[in-house]
Amino acid sequence: MDELLKELHELEEMMLQCMKCGTCQSDCPLYRTDGRESSVARGKISLLQSVYEGRIEDAGRILKHLDQCLLCTRCLKACPSGVKTDEIFLRGREILRKIKKLPKWQKLILKTAMEKPELMAKMAPLMHMGLKFGSKKIKDGIYRPMLPALGGRNVVEIKSEAFVKKYGGLNKAENEIMRVVFYPGCAVNLIYTEWGTAVVEVLRHFGVSVYVPETNICCGIPAASMGELEMFRNAVRANFDALAEYRDAKYIITCCPTCRYGLYEMGPKQTGAECPLEVVDILVFLEETLKVKIQSGVRGRSTIHFPCHYQDSKKELVESFVRTHTDTEYVKLDNQSCCGFAGTFSLKYYERSKGFSRSKIQEMKDKRTDKVYTPCPGCAMQLADAAAGEGLDAEVTHPVTELYEFLRKIK
């Protein structure tokens, strides 16, 4: 126990930066829904401080409050004192998790996902068939599992073949101008495989040859969010070692901002190692590096949900991408809050998480949108669930898929 208190004390310098000013209240999605001090960053820091000040018996309860955090980093961006809230809460979860351990079955599933990526890919056909036979089809690609434990959620189809099985290796472009690595992440590898196809084929069309890892190693963020930071660090190191092999690649491309955050921002902080290459979002790469000029011609009424981990400085770029590369009528959402997915948060606190997505879907219905663009597969899953549940007949997808469909038509 003394060792745990010592580890908490190591966070003291970072926590003392918090002036308890309350600025985080206005930016915390959870606090805006319940008004509880334990939901906001200031309250969580106070609870952590109370443990090493003598309330070690409350560690389990305090871990529960830390666990009820979206890890959206909005408080981090808004804090006038520069408090590193994400590092504090992830490390705090890791320390308190030593007192209140994960249930064995949860630890087993997590270890399998983190440490046996080849097995996860091989299980894709089984998970695909299991979802189809154990669920009610709601619409194309959306199913509602019959298991009561899943709380009536609508689930995006798991594909019968992992993305890396088809695209693993070098996907060479004609008239090659450069090479990049595409890091798909777990959701694209197993669920949104069409996003991965779009990324690779659009890049190839513009002369970029694309390496795809033959084995997709998870970025580790699910483990970090559950208090298993060492498992996260191991995943980051494994990814860095694998990505370092692509010596003639100039960038790592991703279509998941949380993967980028895990590998390029939090990963180096937790491991002390640097990512071998700059990690760039696919839309940023198409706009800023390739300067793509193409009109997909897709029509309708569109909107964008911006993921919490998407770079704030690049959000206007995404809006410009949609306006420039589609013929849709773009309407901006007033509700720019979190969708509620937040990785494992939606799995553990589904009823609370879907309140966030429902409010966004209601605004989309009011604005009569039929195209919902989001550059994040996790957000897409959450919004697709809510759209099916709330009766919004809209496609939820990544903007790059529109370019791919257009290029397929003109070939």
Long-range contacts (C-beta under 8 A, 24 or more apart in sequence): 1-56, 4-56, 4-59, 4-95, 4-96, 4-98, 4-99, 5-51, 5-52, 5-56, 7-95, 8-48, 8-51, 8-52, 8-92, 8-95, 9-52, 11-48, 11-88, 11-91, 11-92, 12-49, 12-52, 14-83, 14-84, 14-87, 14-88, 15-45, 15-48, 15-49, 15-83, 15-88, 17-81, 17-82, 17-83, 17-84, 18-42, 18-45, 18-79, 18-81, 18-83, 19-80, 19-81, 20-46, 21-80, 21-81, 23-78, 23-79, 23-80, 24-74, 24-75, 24-78, 24-79, 24-85, 26-78, 27-74, 27-75, 27-77, 27-78, 28-74, 28-75, 29-70, 29-72, 29-74, 29-337, 29-338, 29-340, 29-356, 30-68, 30-69, 30-70, 32-337, 33-352, 33-355, 33-356, 38-65, 38-68, 39-65, 39-68, 40-75, 41-75, 41-79, 41-83, 41-85, 41-89, 44-69, 44-89, 44-92, 45-83, 45-85, 45-88, 48-88, 48-92, 51-96, 59-96, 59-99, 59-100, 60-96, 60-99, 60-100, 62-96, 63-93, 63-96, 63-97, 63-99, 63-100, 63-227, 66-92, 66-93, 66-96, 67-93, 67-227, 67-348, 68-345, 68-349, 69-345, 70-308, 70-338, 70-340, 70-342, 70-345, 71-225, 71-342, 71-343, 71-345, 72-308, 72-309, 72-338, 72-342, 73-261, 73-308, 73-309, 74-308, 74-338, 77-312, 86-266, 87-266, 87-269, 90-224, 90-225, 90-229, 90-266, 90-270, 91-229, 93-225, 93-226, 93-227, 93-229, 94-227, 94-228, 94-229, 94-230, 96-227, 97-226, 97-227, 97-228, 102-226, 102-227, 102-228, 106-226, 107-228, 110-222, 110-223, 110-226, 110-228, 110-231, 111-231, 113-186, 113-218, 113-222, 114-218, 114-220, 114-222, 114-223, 114-231, 114-234, 114-235, 115-231, 115-234, 117-215, 117-216, 117-217, 117-218, 118-215, 120-162, 120-186, 120-190, 121-162, 121-164, 121-165, 121-189, 121-190, 121-215, 121-216, 124-158, 124-159, 124-160, 124-161, 124-162, 124-190, 125-160, 125-161, 127-158, 127-190, 128-157, 128-158, 128-159, 128-160, 129-160, 131-155, 131-157, 131-158, 132-157, 138-388, 139-388, 142-384, 142-385, 142-388, 144-388, 150-350, 151-350, 151-351, 152-389, 153-350, 153-354, 153-385, 154-384, 154-385, 154-388, 154-389, 155-381, 155-385, 156-191, 156-192, 156-380, 156-381, 156-384, 156-385, 157-191, 158-190, 158-191, 159-190, 159-191, 159-193, 161-193, 162-189, 162-190, 162-193, 162-216, 163-188, 163-189, 163-190, 163-193, 163-196, 163-197, 163-212, 163-216, 164-189, 164-212, 164-213, 164-214, 164-215, 164-216, 166-193, 167-196, 167-197, 167-200, 167-210, 167-212, 168-212, 168-213, 168-214, 168-215, 169-211, 169-212, 169-214, 170-209, 170-210, 170-211, 171-200, 171-204, 171-209, 171-210, 171-211, 171-212, 172-204, 172-209, 173-203, 173-204, 173-205, 173-206, 173-207, 173-208, 173-209, 173-210, 174-204, 174-207, 175-207, 176-207, 176-208, 176-209, 177-206, 177-207, 177-208, 178-207, 178-208, 178-209, 178-250, 179-208, 179-209, 179-210, 179-211, 179-246, 179-248, 179-249, 179-250, 180-208, 180-209, 180-210, 180-211, 180-249, 180-250, 180-251, 180-252, 180-253, 180-285, 181-210, 181-211, 181-212, 181-213, 181-243, 181-246, 181-249, 181-251, 181-252, 181-253, 181-277, 182-210, 182-211, 182-212, 182-252, 182-253, 182-254, 183-213, 183-216, 183-219, 183-239, 183-243, 183-252, 183-253, 183-254, 183-259, 183-263, 183-279, 184-212, 184-213, 184-216, 184-254, 184-255, 185-216, 185-218, 185-219, 185-254, 185-255, 185-256, 185-258, 185-259, 185-377, 186-216, 186-218, 186-219, 187-256, 187-377, 187-378, 187-381, 188-255, 188-256, 188-377, 189-216, 191-377, 191-381, 192-377, 192-380, 192-398, 194-401, 195-255, 195-377, 195-397, 195-398, 195-400, 195-401, 196-255, 197-404, 198-398, 198-400, 198-401, 198-403, 198-404, 198-405, 199-253, 199-255, 199-282, 199-400, 201-404, 201-407, 201-408, 202-286, 202-400, 202-403, 202-404, 202-407, 203-253, 205-407, 206-286, 206-290, 206-292, 208-290, 210-253, 211-246, 211-249, 213-242, 213-243, 215-242, 217-242, 219-256, 219-258, 219-259, 219-262, 219-263, 219-267, 220-262, 220-267, 221-258, 221-259, 221-261, 221-262, 221-266, 221-343, 222-343, 222-344, 224-262, 224-266, 224-270, 225-342, 225-343, 225-344, 225-345, 226-344, 229-270, 232-262, 232-267, 232-270, 233-267, 233-270, 233-271, 236-262, 236-263, 236-267, 236-270, 236-271, 236-273, 237-271, 237-273, 239-263, 239-267, 240-267, 240-271, 240-273, 240-274, 240-275, 240-276, 243-275, 243-276, 243-277, 244-276, 246-276, 246-277, 249-277, 250-277, 251-277, 251-278, 251-279, 251-280, 251-285, 251-289, 252-276, 252-277, 252-278, 252-279, 252-280, 253-279, 253-280, 253-281, 253-282, 253-285, 254-279, 254-280, 254-281, 254-282, 255-281, 255-282, 255-375, 255-376, 255-377, 255-398, 255-400, 256-376, 256-377, 256-378, 257-281, 257-307, 257-309, 257-310, 257-311, 257-375, 257-376, 258-307, 258-309, 258-343, 258-376, 258-378, 260-309, 261-309, 281-310, 281-311, 281-314, 281-375, 282-375, 282-400, 283-314, 283-317, 283-318, 283-321, 283-375, 283-399, 283-400, 284-311, 284-314, 284-317, 286-321, 286-400, 286-403, 287-317, 287-320, 287-321, 288-317, 292-325, 292-403, 294-325, 294-403, 294-406, 294-407, 295-324, 295-325, 295-326, 295-327, 295-406, 296-325, 296-326, 296-327, 296-402, 296-403, 296-405, 296-406, 297-326, 297-327, 297-406, 298-326, 298-327, 298-328, 298-371, 298-402, 298-405, 298-406, 299-326, 299-327, 299-328, 300-328, 300-329, 300-369, 300-370, 300-371, 301-328, 301-329, 301-331, 301-367, 301-368, 301-369, 301-370, 301-371, 302-326, 302-328, 302-329, 302-330, 302-331, 302-369, 302-370, 302-371, 302-372, 302-373, 303-330, 303-331, 303-332, 303-333, 303-364, 303-367, 303-369, 303-371, 303-372, 303-373, 304-330, 304-332, 304-333, 304-372, 304-373, 304-374, 305-333, 305-339, 305-360, 305-372, 305-373, 305-374, 305-379, 305-383, 306-336, 306-374, 306-375, 307-339, 307-374, 307-375, 307-376, 307-378, 307-379, 308-338, 308-342, 309-376, 310-375, 310-376, 318-373, 318-375, 318-399, 321-399, 322-373, 322-399, 325-399, 325-402, 325-403, 326-371, 326-399, 326-402, 328-371, 331-367, 331-369, 333-360, 333-363, 333-364, 333-367, 334-363, 335-359, 335-360, 335-363, 339-374, 339-379, 339-382, 339-383, 339-386, 340-382, 341-378, 341-379, 341-381, 341-382, 342-378, 343-378, 346-382, 353-382, 354-382, 354-385, 354-386, 354-389, 357-382, 357-383, 357-385, 357-386, 358-386, 358-389, 358-390, 360-386, 361-386, 361-387, 361-390, 361-392, 362-390, 364-392, 364-394, 365-390, 365-391, 365-392, 369-394, 370-394, 370-395, 371-395, 371-397, 372-396, 372-397, 373-397, 373-398, 373-399, 374-398, 375-399
